[in-house]
């Protein structure tokens, strides 16, 4: 019955690998914890995790995206997310005092894994943030919504998606794509992977190494084998 159900999820509903694993874990939890059964081995094959590379925009696409945004708050959100390599929840959890203009750093508190870290503050985003602060006057959170509450994830996602649309970007890009662009562009500009790992808050260097598979740096120095053939 369990195998038939999992087959239904995969074949009919076409669920992801992570959803499959969650389903198997949920079934185990139900039988062992809820019903109080004994722990046992389920002869159900676990799906292999897909190895997909993240979507990354080139520098021209980033420029075009930023240029499409006229609202100073929206511009600050996109520029800061990209230039500091922030996750969406990290951006929304920023407080005013987390922007250190003297040291040109952004303090990211209690990020993934409950770890604090510092990342870069761009010289170009600083005047945008100052103008935004002057116009909107946030009190606690750097980006606030109605009644001084934290700005919502859906609002940021809408802002970024609309900016992509106006920039004519056809790639399947998201808000998180800006973070991937940060890591990839740092690598292409010669930044050591160890520094990128620290700036992005990756627990493992293997997570950071994914950007070595995305970058196009050095491709221009490789001669295509077809171009060497005489015909």
Secondary structure, 3 states (H helix, E strand, C coil): CHHHHHHHHHHCCCCCHHHHHHHHHHHHHHHHHHCCCCCCCCCCCCCCCCCCCCCCCCHHHHHHHHHCCCCHHHHHHHHHHHHHCCCHHHHHCCEHHHEECCCCEEEECCCCCCCCEEEECCHHHHHHHHHHHHHHCCCCECCECHHHCECCHHHHHHHHHHHHHHCCCCCCCCHHHHHHHHHHHHHHCCCCHHHHHHHHCCCCHHHHHHHHCCCCCCHHHCCCHHHHCCC
